[in-house]
């Protein structure tokens, strides 16, 4: 089994000076970390990469340096599962294009951020997961800081939203 940590919307340093220590505890056994955008500083990537290999995409609030370094979307494999990541499913994609990506690429999981709210749902056979934000959950009175984990084996993917 491989553990994949999911994180988004960290907004360092505008919303927090550093990543919360709980993130490091949750991701301590991660094989891979996926950041779904709005890092705002490349130093966030450097911190995450100290724990595990990290895949990240740019978000709408990222600095020019981050936008120049990171793609708007990435698709990668863990075992034979295809996992896609983008910052916002609605911001970067129109529904028809998104459906084409899922069908043509055979994506099993799509990770996104942007809303700062954790969510986990299925569109047909594809898991759509948003880890929320560990530093700036919105709205503050309805949700807590969060990240997510994917427990991936050759036979299945088990998603879990982790409240910090």
DSSP file (Angstrom, degrees, kcal/mol; ACC not computed):
  #  RESIDUE AA STRUCTURE BP1 BP2  ACC     N-H-->O    O-->H-N    N-H-->O    O-->H-N    TCO  KAPPA ALPHA  PHI   PSI    X-CA   Y-CA   Z-CA
    1    1 A X              0   0    0      0, 0.0     2,-0.4     0, 0.0   152,-0.2   0.000 360.0 360.0 360.0 140.5    0.0    0.0    0.0
    2    2 A X  E     -A  152   0A   0    150,-3.2   150,-3.1    76,-0.0     2,-0.5  -0.954 360.0-143.2-117.2 137.0    1.2    3.5   -0.8
    3    3 A X  E     -A  151   0A   0     -2,-0.4    28,-3.2    26,-0.4    29,-1.3  -0.867  13.9-167.6-101.1 125.4    0.0    6.6    1.1
    4    4 A X  E     -Ab 150  32A   0    146,-2.7   146,-2.4    -2,-0.5     2,-0.4  -0.962  10.3-147.5-116.3 121.1   -0.5    9.8   -0.9
    5    5 A X  E     -Ab 149  33A   0     27,-2.7    29,-3.2    -2,-0.5     2,-0.4  -0.701  10.4-158.0 -87.4 136.6   -1.0   13.1    1.0
    6    6 A X  E     +Ab 148  34A   0    142,-3.2   142,-2.2    -2,-0.4     2,-0.3  -0.951  18.9 161.7-117.7 134.3   -3.2   15.7   -0.5
    7    7 A X  E     + b   0  35A   0     27,-2.5    29,-2.7    -2,-0.4     2,-0.3  -0.982   4.9 167.9-147.7 152.9   -3.0   19.4    0.4
    8    8 A X        +     0   0    0    124,-0.3   126,-0.6    -2,-0.3    30,-0.2  -0.982  52.3  29.3-157.9 164.3   -4.2   22.7   -1.1
    9    9 A X        +     0   0    0     28,-2.5   126,-0.5    -2,-0.3   127,-0.4   0.870  56.0 154.1  51.4  52.1   -4.7   26.4   -0.5
   10   10 A X        -     0   0    0     28,-0.4     5,-0.2    27,-0.3    29,-0.2   0.812  26.9-166.2 -79.3 -31.0   -1.8   26.8    1.9
   11   11 A X     >> -     0   0    0     27,-2.7     4,-3.1     1,-0.2     5,-0.7   0.870  21.1-146.1  46.9  49.8   -1.4   30.5    1.1
   12   12 A X  B  45S+e   16   0B   0     27,-1.7    -1,-0.2     1,-0.3     5,-0.2  -0.762  71.3   5.9 -84.7 129.1    1.9   30.9    2.8
   13   13 A X  T  45S+     0   0    0      3,-0.7    -1,-0.3    -2,-0.4     5,-0.1  -0.947 123.7  62.1-101.8   9.4    2.7   33.5    4.2
   14   14 A X  T  45S+     0   0    0      1,-0.2    -2,-0.2     3,-0.1     3,-0.1   0.888 121.1  22.8 -64.7 -39.4   -0.6   35.4    3.8
   15   15 A X  T  <5S+     0   0    0     -4,-3.1     2,-0.3     1,-0.4    -1,-0.2   0.670 139.4   1.9-102.5 -21.0   -2.7   32.9    5.9
   16   16 A X  B   < -e   12   0B   0     -5,-0.7    -3,-0.7    -6,-0.1    -1,-0.4  -0.962  60.6-129.0-160.5 151.5    0.0   31.4    8.0
   17   17 A X  S    S-     0   0    0     -2,-0.3     2,-0.3    -5,-0.2    -1,-0.1   0.867  92.5  -1.3 -72.1 -35.8    3.8   31.8    8.3
   18   18 A X  S    S-     0   0    0     -5,-0.1     2,-0.1    -3,-0.1    -1,-0.1  -0.902  92.6 -74.4-144.1 171.1    4.5   28.1    7.9
   19   19 A X        -     0   0    0     -2,-0.3     5,-0.1     1,-0.1   116,-0.0  -0.475  61.0 -99.6 -65.8 140.7    2.6   24.9    7.4
   20   20 A X    >>  -     0   0    0     -2,-0.1     3,-1.5     1,-0.1     4,-0.7  -0.336  26.6-122.4 -61.0 143.7    0.9   23.7   10.6
   21   21 A X  H 3> S+     0   0    0      1,-0.3     4,-1.4     2,-0.2     3,-0.4   0.788 108.7  68.9 -59.7 -28.3    2.9   21.0   12.4
   22   22 A X  H 3> S+     0   0    0      1,-0.2     4,-2.6     2,-0.2    -1,-0.3   0.829  90.5  62.2 -60.5 -31.7   -0.1   18.6   12.1
   23   23 A X  H <> S+     0   0    0     -3,-1.5     4,-2.3     1,-0.2    -1,-0.2   0.915 102.6  49.8 -60.1 -43.1    0.5   18.4    8.4
   24   24 A X  H  < S+     0   0    0     -4,-0.7     4,-0.3    -3,-0.4    -1,-0.2   0.853 110.9  49.7 -65.5 -35.2    3.9   16.9    9.0
   25   25 A X  H >< S+     0   0    0     -4,-1.4     3,-0.9     2,-0.2     4,-0.2   0.933 112.6  46.0 -68.1 -45.7    2.4   14.3   11.4
   26   26 A X  H 3< S+     0   0    0     -4,-2.6     3,-0.4     1,-0.2    -2,-0.2   0.881 119.5  40.9 -64.5 -38.4   -0.3   13.3    9.0
   27   27 A X  T >< S+     0   0    0     -4,-2.3     3,-2.1    -5,-0.2    -1,-0.2   0.326  80.6 110.1 -92.8   7.6    2.1   13.0    6.0
   28   28 A X  T <  S+     0   0    0     -3,-0.9    -1,-0.2    -4,-0.3    -2,-0.1   0.780  86.8  36.2 -59.4 -29.0    4.9   11.4    7.9
   29   29 A X  T 3  S+     0   0    0     -3,-0.4   -26,-0.4    -4,-0.2    -1,-0.3   0.193  88.4 138.5-106.0  15.8    4.5    8.0    6.1
   30   30 A X    <   -     0   0    0     -3,-2.1   -26,-0.2     1,-0.2     3,-0.1  -0.357  41.3-164.3 -68.4 137.8    3.6    9.5    2.7
   31   31 A X  S    S+     0   0    0    -28,-3.2    22,-0.6     1,-0.3     2,-0.3   0.777  82.7   5.1 -80.2 -34.3    5.0    7.9   -0.4
   32   32 A X  E     -bc   4  53A   0    -29,-1.3   -27,-2.7    20,-0.2     2,-0.4  -0.988  64.9-147.8-151.3 148.0    4.0   11.0   -2.4
   33   33 A X  E     -bc   5  54A   0     20,-2.5    22,-2.7    -2,-0.3     2,-0.5  -0.981   9.9-160.9-122.0 138.2    2.4   14.4   -1.6
   34   34 A X  E     -bc   6  55A   0    -29,-3.2   -27,-2.5    -2,-0.4     2,-0.6  -0.976   0.5-164.1-120.2 122.5    0.1   16.3   -4.0
   35   35 A X  E     -bc   7  56A   0     20,-2.8    22,-1.6    -2,-0.5   -27,-0.2  -0.936   7.4-156.8-108.3 121.3   -0.4   20.0   -3.7
   36   36 A X        -     0   0    0    -29,-2.7    77,-0.3    -2,-0.6    78,-0.2  -0.097  51.7 -85.0 -92.2  34.7   -3.5   21.3   -5.6
   37   37 A X  S    S+     0   0    0     20,-0.2   -28,-2.5   -30,-0.1   -27,-0.3   0.042  91.9  90.2  93.0 167.0   -2.3   24.9   -5.9
   38   38 A X        +     0   0    0    -29,-0.2   -27,-2.7   -30,-0.2   -28,-0.4   0.901  43.5 140.4  63.8  48.2   -2.3   28.3   -4.1
   39   39 A X        -     0   0    0     18,-0.2   -27,-1.7   -29,-0.2     2,-0.2   0.884  38.6-165.4 -70.6 -43.2    1.0   27.6   -2.4
   40   40 A X        +     0   0    0    -29,-0.2    23,-0.5    23,-0.1     2,-0.4  -0.110  66.6  50.1  72.7 -25.3    1.8   31.3   -3.1
   41   41 A X  S >  S-     0   0    0     -2,-0.2     3,-1.4    21,-0.1     4,-0.5  -0.998  75.9-136.4-135.2 141.1    5.5   30.6   -2.4
   42   42 A X  T 3> S+     0   0    0     -2,-0.4     4,-1.7     1,-0.3     3,-0.5   0.701  97.9  78.7 -66.7 -19.0    7.9   27.9   -3.7
   43   43 A X  H 3> S+     0   0    0      1,-0.2     4,-2.1     2,-0.2    -1,-0.3   0.792  84.6  62.6 -60.4 -26.8    9.2   27.5   -0.2
   44   44 A X  H <> S+     0   0    0     -3,-1.4     4,-2.3     2,-0.2    -1,-0.2   0.920 102.7  49.2 -63.3 -43.3    6.0   25.4    0.6
   45   45 A X  H  > S+     0   0    0     -3,-0.5     4,-2.8    -4,-0.5    -2,-0.2   0.917 108.7  52.8 -60.2 -43.8    7.1   22.9   -2.1
   46   46 A X  H  X S+     0   0    0     -4,-1.7     4,-0.7     1,-0.2    -1,-0.2   0.890 109.4  49.2 -60.5 -40.2   10.6   22.7   -0.5
   47   47 A X  H >< S+     0   0    0     -4,-2.1     3,-0.8     1,-0.2     4,-0.4   0.929 113.4  45.7 -64.7 -45.2    9.1   22.0    2.9
   48   48 A X  H >X S+     0   0    0     -4,-2.3     4,-1.8     1,-0.2     3,-1.8   0.885 105.9  59.8 -66.4 -38.7    6.8   19.2    1.5
   49   49 A X  H 3< S+     0   0    0     -4,-2.8    -1,-0.2     1,-0.3    -2,-0.2   0.680  92.4  67.9 -66.6 -16.5    9.6   17.7   -0.5
   50   50 A X  T << S+     0   0    0     -3,-0.8    -1,-0.3    -4,-0.7    -2,-0.2   0.744 108.6  38.2 -70.3 -22.5   11.6   17.2    2.7
   51   51 A X  T <4 S-     0   0    0     -3,-1.8     2,-0.3    -4,-0.4    -2,-0.2   0.856 132.9 -26.7 -92.6 -43.1    8.9   14.6    3.7
   52   52 A X  S  < S-     0   0    0     -4,-1.8    -1,-0.4   -23,-0.0   -20,-0.2  -0.978  81.6 -64.0-164.0 162.8    8.2   12.9    0.3
   53   53 A X  E     -c   32   0A   0    -22,-0.6   -20,-2.5    -2,-0.3     2,-0.4  -0.328  58.6-150.2 -53.6 140.7    8.3   13.5   -3.4
   54   54 A X  E     -c   33   0A   0    -22,-0.2     2,-0.4   -20,-0.0   -20,-0.2  -0.969  18.7-165.4-128.9 134.0    5.8   16.2   -4.2
   55   55 A X  E     +c   34   0A   0    -22,-2.7   -20,-2.8    -2,-0.4     2,-0.3  -0.959  22.5 174.6-111.2 132.4    3.7   17.0   -7.3
   56   56 A X  E     -c   35   0A   0     -2,-0.4    15,-0.5   -22,-0.2     2,-0.3  -0.969  19.2-159.2-139.9 154.6    2.1   20.4   -7.4
   57   57 A X        -     0   0    0    -22,-1.6   -20,-0.2    -2,-0.3    15,-0.2  -0.879  31.5-101.2-124.7 160.7    0.1   22.6   -9.7
   58   58 A X        -     0   0    0     13,-2.5    29,-0.5    -2,-0.3     2,-0.2  -0.485  32.2-154.8 -82.7 153.6   -0.4   26.3   -9.8
   59   59 A X    >   -     0   0    0     -2,-0.2     3,-1.1    28,-0.1   -22,-0.1  -0.682  33.4 -98.0-119.1 176.3   -3.4   28.1   -8.4
   60   60 A X  T 3  S+     0   0    0      1,-0.2   -23,-0.0    -2,-0.2    -2,-0.0   0.694 121.1  46.3 -70.2 -19.4   -5.0   31.5   -9.2
   61   61 A X  T 3  S+     0   0    0      2,-0.0    -1,-0.2     0, 0.0     2,-0.0   0.368  84.9 121.7-103.2   3.4   -3.3   33.2   -6.2
   62   62 A X    <   -     0   0    0     -3,-1.1   -21,-0.1     1,-0.1    -4,-0.0  -0.340  66.6-107.2 -71.3 148.9    0.2   31.9   -6.8
   63   63 A X     >  -     0   0    0    -23,-0.5     4,-2.8     1,-0.1     3,-0.2  -0.170  33.7-102.2 -66.7 165.5    3.1   34.3   -7.3
   64   64 A X  H  > S+     0   0    0      1,-0.2     4,-2.4     2,-0.2     5,-0.2   0.889 122.9  55.2 -57.8 -41.3    4.6   34.7  -10.7
   65   65 A X  H  > S+     0   0    0      2,-0.2     4,-1.0     1,-0.2    -1,-0.2   0.881 110.8  44.3 -60.6 -39.6    7.6   32.5   -9.7
   66   66 A X  H  > S+     0   0    0     -3,-0.2     4,-2.3   -26,-0.2     3,-0.5   0.928 112.3  51.9 -70.0 -46.3    5.2   29.7   -8.8
   67   67 A X  H  < S+     0   0    0     -4,-2.8    -2,-0.2     1,-0.2    -1,-0.2   0.864 109.4  50.7 -59.5 -36.9    3.1   30.1  -11.9
   68   68 A X  H  < S+     0   0    0     -4,-2.4    -1,-0.2    -5,-0.2    -2,-0.2   0.791 115.6  41.7 -71.9 -27.1    6.2   29.9  -14.1
   69   69 A X  H  < S+     0   0    0     -4,-1.0     2,-0.3    -3,-0.5    -2,-0.2   0.796 109.3  59.1 -90.2 -30.7    7.4   26.7  -12.5
   70   70 A X  S  < S-     0   0    0     -4,-2.3   -13,-0.2    -5,-0.1     2,-0.1  -0.763  73.8-127.1-110.3 147.0    4.2   24.7  -12.1
   71   71 A X        -     0   0    0    -15,-0.5   -13,-2.5    -2,-0.3     3,-0.1  -0.338  20.5-123.9 -78.5 167.2    1.7   23.4  -14.6
   72   72 A X  S    S+     0   0    0    -15,-0.2    15,-0.7     1,-0.2     2,-0.3   0.689  94.9  17.4 -82.7 -19.5   -2.1   24.1  -14.4
   73   73 A X  E     -F   86   0C   0     13,-0.2     2,-0.3   -17,-0.1    13,-0.2  -0.993  63.1-174.2-149.7 150.9   -2.8   20.3  -14.5
   74   74 A X  E     -F   85   0C   0     11,-1.9    11,-2.3    -2,-0.3     2,-0.4  -0.993   6.2-164.3-144.7 144.5   -0.9   17.1  -14.0
   75   75 A X  E     +F   84   0C   0     -2,-0.3     2,-0.3     9,-0.2     9,-0.2  -1.000  21.7 160.8-128.8 131.0   -1.8   13.4  -14.4
   76   76 A X  E     -F   83   0C   0      7,-2.6     7,-3.3    -2,-0.4     2,-0.4  -0.895  30.6-114.8-144.0 169.8    0.4   10.7  -12.9
   77   77 A X  E     -F   82   0C   0     -2,-0.3     2,-0.4     5,-0.2     5,-0.2  -0.872  14.6-174.0-113.9 143.0    0.2    7.0  -12.0
   78   78 A X  E >  S-F   81   0C   0      3,-2.1     3,-2.2    -2,-0.4     2,-0.2  -0.970  82.2 -37.2-128.9 118.4    0.3    5.2   -8.6
   79   79 A X  T 3  S-     0   0    0     -2,-0.4    75,-0.1     1,-0.3    73,-0.0  -0.525 124.8 -35.9  55.7-129.4    0.4    1.5   -9.4
   80   80 A X  T 3  S+     0   0    0     -2,-0.2     2,-0.4    74,-0.1    -1,-0.3   0.208 114.8 110.8-103.9  15.9   -2.0    1.3  -12.3
   81   81 A X  E <   -F   78   0C   0     -3,-2.2    -3,-2.1    75,-0.1     2,-0.5  -0.764  61.2-141.7 -91.0 132.5   -4.3    4.1  -11.0
   82   82 A X  E     -F   77   0C   0     24,-0.4    26,-2.3    -2,-0.4    27,-1.6  -0.828  18.4-170.0 -94.7 129.3   -4.3    7.4  -12.9
   83   83 A X  E     -Fg  76 109C   0     -7,-3.3    -7,-2.6    -2,-0.5     2,-0.3  -0.979   2.0-164.9-123.3 127.4   -4.6   10.5  -10.7
   84   84 A X  E     -Fg  75 110C   0     25,-3.1    27,-3.2    -2,-0.5     2,-0.4  -0.792   3.6-169.4-107.4 153.2   -5.2   14.0  -12.0
   85   85 A X  E     +Fg  74 111C   0    -11,-2.3   -11,-1.9    -2,-0.3     2,-0.3  -0.992  15.6 151.7-144.2 136.4   -4.7   17.2  -10.1
   86   86 A X  E     -F   73   0C   0     25,-2.1    27,-0.4    -2,-0.4     3,-0.2  -0.950  46.7-116.0-150.4 164.2   -5.6   20.8  -10.9
   87   87 A X  S    S+     0   0    0    -15,-0.7    26,-3.3   -29,-0.5     2,-0.4   0.970  96.7   9.4 -71.5 -51.7   -6.4   23.8   -8.7
   88   88 A X     >  -     0   0    0     24,-0.2     4,-2.1     1,-0.1     5,-0.5  -0.976  54.4-157.2-135.8 122.7  -10.0   24.4   -9.7
   89   89 A X  H  > S+     0   0    0     -2,-0.4     4,-0.8    24,-0.2    -1,-0.1   0.867 101.9  37.7 -63.3 -35.5  -12.2   22.1  -11.7
   90   90 A X  H  4 S+     0   0    0      2,-0.1    -1,-0.2     1,-0.1     5,-0.1   0.804 115.8  52.0 -85.6 -30.7  -14.5   25.0  -12.6
   91   91 A X  H  4 S+     0   0    0      1,-0.2    -2,-0.2     3,-0.0    -1,-0.1   0.930 122.5  26.0 -73.4 -46.6  -11.8   27.7  -13.0
   92   92 A X  H  < S+     0   0    0     -4,-2.1     2,-0.4     1,-0.1    -3,-0.2   0.719 123.3  46.2 -90.7 -22.4   -9.5   25.9  -15.4
   93   93 A X     <  -     0   0    0     -4,-0.8     2,-0.3    -5,-0.5    -1,-0.1  -0.934  64.5-140.9-127.9 142.3  -12.0   23.6  -17.1
   94   94 A X     >  -     0   0    0     -2,-0.4     4,-2.4     1,-0.1     3,-0.3  -0.683  42.2-105.7 -87.0 156.1  -15.3   23.7  -18.6
   95   95 A X  H  > S+     0   0    0     -2,-0.3     4,-2.5     1,-0.2     5,-0.2   0.860 118.6  51.7 -54.9 -42.7  -17.5   20.7  -17.8
   96   96 A X  H  > S+     0   0    0      1,-0.2     4,-2.1     2,-0.2    -1,-0.2   0.920 111.3  47.0 -63.5 -43.7  -17.2   19.2  -21.3
   97   97 A X  H  > S+     0   0    0     -3,-0.3     4,-2.3     2,-0.2    -1,-0.2   0.908 111.7  51.3 -64.3 -41.6  -13.4   19.5  -21.3
   98   98 A X  H  X S+     0   0    0     -4,-2.4     4,-2.3     1,-0.2    -2,-0.2   0.931 109.6  49.5 -61.3 -46.0  -13.2   17.9  -17.8
   99   99 A X  H  X S+     0   0    0     -4,-2.5     4,-2.5     1,-0.2    -1,-0.2   0.887 110.0  52.1 -60.6 -39.2  -15.4   15.0  -18.9
  100  100 A X  H  X S+     0   0    0     -4,-2.1     4,-3.4     2,-0.2     5,-0.4   0.898 108.4  50.8 -64.0 -40.4  -13.1   14.5  -22.0
  101  101 A X  H  X S+     0   0    0     -4,-2.3     4,-2.3     2,-0.2     6,-0.4   0.932 111.8  47.2 -62.9 -45.7  -10.0   14.4  -19.8
  102  102 A X  H  X>S+     0   0    0     -4,-2.3     4,-1.0     2,-0.2     5,-1.0   0.939 119.9  38.9 -61.3 -46.9  -11.6   11.8  -17.4
  103  103 A X  H  <5S+     0   0    0     -4,-2.5    -2,-0.2    -5,-0.2    -1,-0.2   0.938 121.6  40.6 -71.7 -47.2  -12.8    9.6  -20.3
  104  104 A X  H  <5S+     0   0    0     -4,-3.4    -3,-0.2     1,-0.2    -2,-0.2   0.843 123.3  38.2 -74.4 -33.8   -9.7   10.0  -22.7
  105  105 A X  H  <5S-     0   0    0     -4,-2.3    -1,-0.2    -5,-0.4    -2,-0.2   0.603 101.1-129.7 -91.7 -12.9   -7.1    9.8  -20.0
  106  106 A X  T  <5 -     0   0    0     -4,-1.0   -24,-0.4    -5,-0.3     2,-0.3   0.894  36.0-173.1  66.1  40.0   -8.8    7.2  -17.9
  107  107 A X      < -     0   0    0     -5,-1.0    -1,-0.2    -6,-0.4   -24,-0.2  -0.503  19.0-176.4 -73.6 129.3   -8.5    9.2  -14.7
  108  108 A X  S    S+     0   0    0    -26,-2.3    19,-2.6     1,-0.3     2,-0.4   0.763  73.0  26.3 -93.0 -31.5   -9.6    7.3  -11.5
  109  109 A X  E     -gh  83 127C   0    -27,-1.6   -25,-3.1    17,-0.2     2,-0.5  -0.997  62.1-165.8-135.0 136.5   -9.0   10.2   -9.1
  110  110 A X  E     -gh  84 128C   0     17,-3.0    19,-2.5    -2,-0.4     2,-0.4  -0.982   9.6-161.2-125.0 121.7   -9.1   13.9   -9.6
  111  111 A X  E     +gh  85 129C   0    -27,-3.2   -25,-2.1    -2,-0.5     2,-0.3  -0.822  19.2 161.9-100.2 135.3   -7.7   16.2   -6.9
  112  112 A X  E     - h   0 130C   0     17,-2.1    19,-0.6    -2,-0.4    20,-0.3  -0.926  15.6-179.0-144.1 170.6   -8.6   19.9   -6.8
  113  113 A X        +     0   0    0    -26,-3.3     2,-1.5   -27,-0.4   -24,-0.2  -0.133  40.1 108.8-133.1-128.7   -8.6   22.8   -4.3
  114  114 A X  S    S+     0   0    0    -77,-0.2   -26,-0.1   -78,-0.2   -27,-0.1  -0.192  77.0  69.7  77.8 -41.5   -9.7   26.4   -4.7
  115  115 A X  S    S-     0   0    0     -2,-1.5    23,-0.2     2,-0.2    -1,-0.2   0.695  88.4-139.0 -82.5 -17.4  -12.8   26.3   -2.5
  116  116 A X  S    S+     0   0    0      1,-0.2    22,-1.1    16,-0.2    17,-0.7   0.590  71.3 108.9  66.8  11.7  -10.9   25.8    0.8
  117  117 A X  S    S-     0   0    0     15,-0.3    15,-0.5    20,-0.2    -1,-0.2  -0.973  72.0-123.4-119.4 128.7  -13.6   23.3    1.8
  118  118 A X  E     +I  131   0C   0     -2,-0.4     2,-0.3    13,-0.3    13,-0.2  -0.428  37.7 168.3 -68.7 142.9  -12.9   19.6    1.9
  119  119 A X  E     -I  130   0C   0     11,-2.2    11,-2.7    -2,-0.1     2,-0.4  -0.990  21.3-170.4-154.0 152.6  -15.1   17.4   -0.2
  120  120 A X  E     +I  129   0C   0     -2,-0.3     2,-0.3     9,-0.2     9,-0.2  -0.940  27.6 139.5-144.9 115.2  -15.2   13.8   -1.4
  121  121 A X  E     -I  128   0C   0      7,-2.5     7,-3.5    -2,-0.4     2,-0.4  -0.957  40.3-120.1-151.6 167.9  -17.6   12.6   -4.1
  122  122 A X  E     -I  127   0C   0     -2,-0.3     2,-0.6     5,-0.2     5,-0.2  -0.928   6.4-162.4-116.6 139.2  -17.8   10.4   -7.1
  123  123 A X  E >  S-I  126   0C   0      3,-2.8     3,-2.3    -2,-0.4     2,-0.4  -0.941  76.5 -55.2-114.4 103.3  -18.7   11.3  -10.7
  124  124 A X  T 3  S-     0   0    0     -2,-0.6     0, 0.0     1,-0.3     0, 0.0  -0.511 123.5 -18.8  56.8-118.3  -19.5    7.9  -12.1
  125  125 A X  T 3  S+     0   0    0     -2,-0.4     2,-0.5    -3,-0.1    -1,-0.3   0.453 118.0  98.4 -94.8  -2.0  -16.4    5.9  -11.4
  126  126 A X  E <   - I   0 123C   0     -3,-2.3    -3,-2.8   -17,-0.1     2,-0.5  -0.766  67.3-138.0 -97.2 127.6  -14.1    8.8  -10.8
  127  127 A X  E     -hI 109 122C   0    -19,-2.6   -17,-3.0    -2,-0.5     2,-0.5  -0.698  14.7-162.2 -79.6 126.3  -13.3   10.0   -7.2
  128  128 A X  E     +hI 110 121C   0     -7,-3.5    -7,-2.5    -2,-0.5     2,-0.4  -0.961  17.0 177.6-109.0 120.3  -13.3   13.8   -7.0
  129  129 A X  E     -hI 111 120C   0    -19,-2.5   -17,-2.1    -2,-0.5     2,-0.5  -0.985  21.3-174.1-134.2 135.4  -11.5   15.0   -3.8
  130  130 A X  E     -hI 112 119C   0    -11,-2.7   -11,-2.2    -2,-0.4   -17,-0.2  -0.991  13.0-157.4-122.8 119.1  -10.6   18.4   -2.4
  131  131 A X  E     - I   0 118C   0    -19,-0.6   -13,-0.3    -2,-0.5     2,-0.2   0.585  31.6-140.5 -74.3  -6.8   -8.5   18.3    0.7
  132  132 A X        -     0   0    0    -15,-0.5     2,-0.4   -20,-0.3  -124,-0.3  -0.532  36.9 -56.3  80.0-153.6   -9.6   21.7    1.9
  133  133 A X        -     0   0    0    -17,-0.7    13,-1.5    11,-0.3     4,-0.2  -0.994  27.9-157.9-131.2 132.7   -7.1   24.1    3.4
  134  134 A X  S    S+     0   0    0   -126,-0.6    11,-0.2    -2,-0.4  -124,-0.1   0.607  98.7  29.3 -80.7  -9.6   -4.8   23.5    6.4
  135  135 A X  S    S+     0   0    0   -126,-0.5    -1,-0.1    11,-0.1  -125,-0.1   0.614 129.0  26.3-121.6 -20.4   -4.4   27.2    7.0
  136  136 A X        -     0   0    0   -127,-0.4    -2,-0.1     8,-0.1     2,-0.1  -0.414  64.9-176.4-149.8  65.5   -7.5   29.0    5.7
  137  137 A X        -     0   0    0     -4,-0.2     2,-0.4     6,-0.1   -20,-0.2  -0.408  29.3-118.3 -66.6 141.7  -10.7   27.0    5.8
  138  138 A X  S    S+     0   0    0    -22,-1.1     2,-0.1     1,-0.3     6,-0.1  -0.997  95.7  25.5-130.1 133.1  -13.7   28.8    4.3
  139  139 A X  S >> S-     0   0    0     -2,-0.4     4,-1.7     4,-0.1     3,-1.5   0.629  80.1-156.9 -75.4 146.0  -16.2   29.5    5.8
  140  140 A X  T 34 S+     0   0    0      1,-0.3    -2,-0.1     2,-0.2    -3,-0.1   0.796  89.6  54.9 -59.3 -32.0  -14.4   29.4    9.1
  141  141 A X  T 34 S+     0   0    0      1,-0.2    -1,-0.3     3,-0.0     3,-0.1   0.623 113.6  40.4 -81.8 -10.7  -17.5   28.8   11.1
  142  142 A X  T <4 S+     0   0    0     -3,-1.5     2,-0.3     1,-0.2    -2,-0.2   0.685 116.3  32.9-107.9 -23.0  -18.5   25.6    9.1
  143  143 A X     <  -     0   0    0     -4,-1.7     2,-0.2    -6,-0.1    -1,-0.2  -0.920  63.0-138.6-137.4 159.1  -15.2   23.8    8.5
  144  144 A X        -     0   0    0     -2,-0.3   -11,-0.3     1,-0.1    -6,-0.1  -0.691  46.0 -75.3-109.3 164.6  -11.9   23.2   10.2
  145  145 A X        +     0   0    0     -2,-0.2    19,-2.9   -11,-0.2     2,-0.3  -0.300  65.7 172.6 -55.5 144.5   -8.4   23.1    8.7
  146  146 A X  E     - D   0 163A   0    -13,-1.5     2,-0.2    17,-0.3    17,-0.2  -0.987  30.6-176.1-155.4 160.8   -7.9   19.9    6.7
  147  147 A X  E     - D   0 162A   0     15,-1.9    15,-3.0    -2,-0.3     2,-0.3  -0.772  25.7-131.0-138.4-176.3   -5.8   17.8    4.4
  148  148 A X  E     -AD   6 161A   0   -142,-2.2  -142,-3.2    13,-0.3     2,-0.4  -0.960   7.1-149.6-141.9 161.4   -6.5   14.4    2.9
  149  149 A X  E     -AD   5 160A   0     11,-2.7    11,-2.1    -2,-0.3     2,-0.5  -0.978   2.4-156.6-129.2 144.0   -5.0   11.0    2.4
  150  150 A X  E     -AD   4 159A   0   -146,-2.4  -146,-2.7    -2,-0.4     2,-0.8  -0.990   7.5-158.1-115.5 121.8   -5.3    8.4   -0.3
  151  151 A X  E     -AD   3 158A   0      7,-2.7     7,-2.6    -2,-0.5     2,-0.5  -0.891  22.1-169.4 -97.7 110.1   -4.4    4.8    0.8
  152  152 A X  E     +AD   2 157A   0   -150,-3.1  -150,-3.2    -2,-0.8     2,-0.2  -0.888  16.5 165.6-114.2 125.0   -3.7    3.2   -2.5
  153  153 A X        -     0   0    0      3,-3.0   -75,-0.1    -2,-0.5    -2,-0.0  -0.698  54.4 -96.9-118.2 177.6   -3.2   -0.5   -3.2
  154  154 A X  S    S+     0   0    0     -2,-0.2   -74,-0.1     1,-0.2     3,-0.1   0.748 124.5  39.0 -66.1 -21.7   -3.1   -2.4   -6.4
  155  155 A X  S    S+     0   0    0      1,-0.2     2,-0.3     0, 0.0    -1,-0.2   0.711 122.3   5.8-102.4 -24.5   -6.8   -3.3   -5.9
  156  156 A X        -     0   0    0      2,-0.0    -3,-3.0   -75,-0.0     2,-0.4  -0.982  50.7-132.9-157.6 164.7   -8.4   -0.2   -4.4
  157  157 A X  E     -D  152   0A   0     -2,-0.3     2,-0.6    -5,-0.2    -5,-0.2  -0.995  18.0-166.1-123.4 125.7   -8.1    3.5   -3.3
  158  158 A X  E     -D  151   0A   0     -7,-2.6    -7,-2.7    -2,-0.4     2,-0.2  -0.939  10.4-158.9-113.9 111.7   -9.4    4.5    0.1
  159  159 A X  E     -D  150   0A   0     -2,-0.6     2,-0.3    -9,-0.2    -9,-0.2  -0.583  10.5-178.2 -88.2 151.8   -9.8    8.3    0.5
  160  160 A X  E     -D  149   0A   0    -11,-2.1   -11,-2.7    -2,-0.2     2,-0.5  -0.938  20.8-145.2-151.5 126.2   -9.9   10.0    3.9
  161  161 A X  E     -D  148   0A   0     -2,-0.3     2,-0.6   -13,-0.2   -13,-0.3  -0.793  21.2-153.9 -86.7 129.4  -10.3   13.7    4.8
  162  162 A X  E     -D  147   0A   0    -15,-3.0   -15,-1.9    -2,-0.5     2,-0.4  -0.929   1.7-149.7-112.0 116.8   -8.2   14.5    7.9
  163  163 A X  E      D  146   0A   0     -2,-0.6   -17,-0.3   -17,-0.2   -18,-0.1  -0.701 360.0 360.0 -82.1 131.1   -9.4   17.4   10.1
  164  164 A X              0   0    0    -19,-2.9   -18,-0.2    -2,-0.4    -1,-0.1   0.441 360.0 360.0 -91.5 360.0   -6.5   19.1   11.8
